[in-house]
Amino acid sequence: MVKKIKKELKTLRGRIILAFVLVASIVITWTVLTKTSAGPTEENIRTITLKIRGMTFGDNNPTINLLPKETVRFVIHNLSVGMKHNFLIKGTNVRTRFLNYGEKEAVLFRAPAKGELDYLCSIHALMMRGKLRIVDDLAKFN
């Protein structure tokens, strides 16, 4: 049997079959690994909507409590007539584009294991800024 396989591998047909088997193995392995990774799923992503009115996010730039390593979808909705606003989390690459009145945009953010971060509107940062605080138990703060 081994001699037959060695002989077959010397032919073009044998090499093509071997290449196909190797590529198929790589694709299957990659698919299994990516499907079983512990990444966020739609069910475990919390959505937080911040409606911009005047010069504040939500209800007077609230402090938002997040769990360690939690994935959150921030939905930013600009309801401030005649003003453009954006949303960014300082020290990260998370940001929206500048939103006109009535526009909304969502961004995903994975919280760090601990600490506090600022969120803000880059052109109105003196008035439009709040805190993201990492806590161990959300129930203590609700």
HUTA-V589660 format. One line per field, one symbol per residue. ss: DSSP state (H for helix, E for strand, - for the rest). A space follows every 10 residues. Layout:
BEGIN
ss->???
END
This chain:
BEGIN
ss->-HHHHHHHH- -HHHHHHHHH HHHHHHHHHH HHHHH----- -HHH-EEEEE EEE--EE--- ---EEEE--- EEEEEEEE-- ----E--EE- ----E---E- ---EEEEEEE -----EEEEE --------EE EEEEE--HHH H-
END
